[in-house]
Amino acid sequence: MDANPYRAIVITVSDRSAAGAREDRSGPAAVAALRAGGWDCADPVVVPDGADSVEAALRAALAEGARLIVTTGGTGVSPRDATPEGTARVLTRQVPGIAEELRRLGASEKPGGMLSRGLAGVVDAAPSGARAGALVVNLPGSTAAVGSGIPVILSVARHVIDQLAGGDHA
């Protein structure tokens, strides 16, 4: 098992931020909130939109030992928004209650919140033991969505990680 089971990685998904044309504000906000919640979290990784880049970034984060991976951006309905499609390629099982709560909360803050197609789910541990299980959650790319979404994630993340490691229901 990992030396620190509470290691998180934030992945910002944005063509403009990846190209240096726009400052990434949602990724650093997510990192700060995760650190404040007691998670070991490096600075965000920024990748361009697209299912392939999201899938590759998620697989790299898992290989680095992340137990919680939060993506920001790419969850809407524009042609390049494919974060959920890339995430679905990596998840073992979806946990729809988390995504539903994030959408419910987002829609209560502004109507556009119901347009998020973000997923949440788990990636089981590798049978070889080379990788521990992880929780993956997609957030919209706004700092407001990160500000309201991270507390939802933090409310269940440690329990999910413990469950993936074989812990009992508490």
Helices and strands as residue ranges (DSSP letters): E 7-13, H 15-18, H 26-36, E 40-41, E 45-47, H 51-63, E 68-72, H 83-88, E 93-94, H 96-109, G 111-115, E 120-123, E 134-139, H 143-164
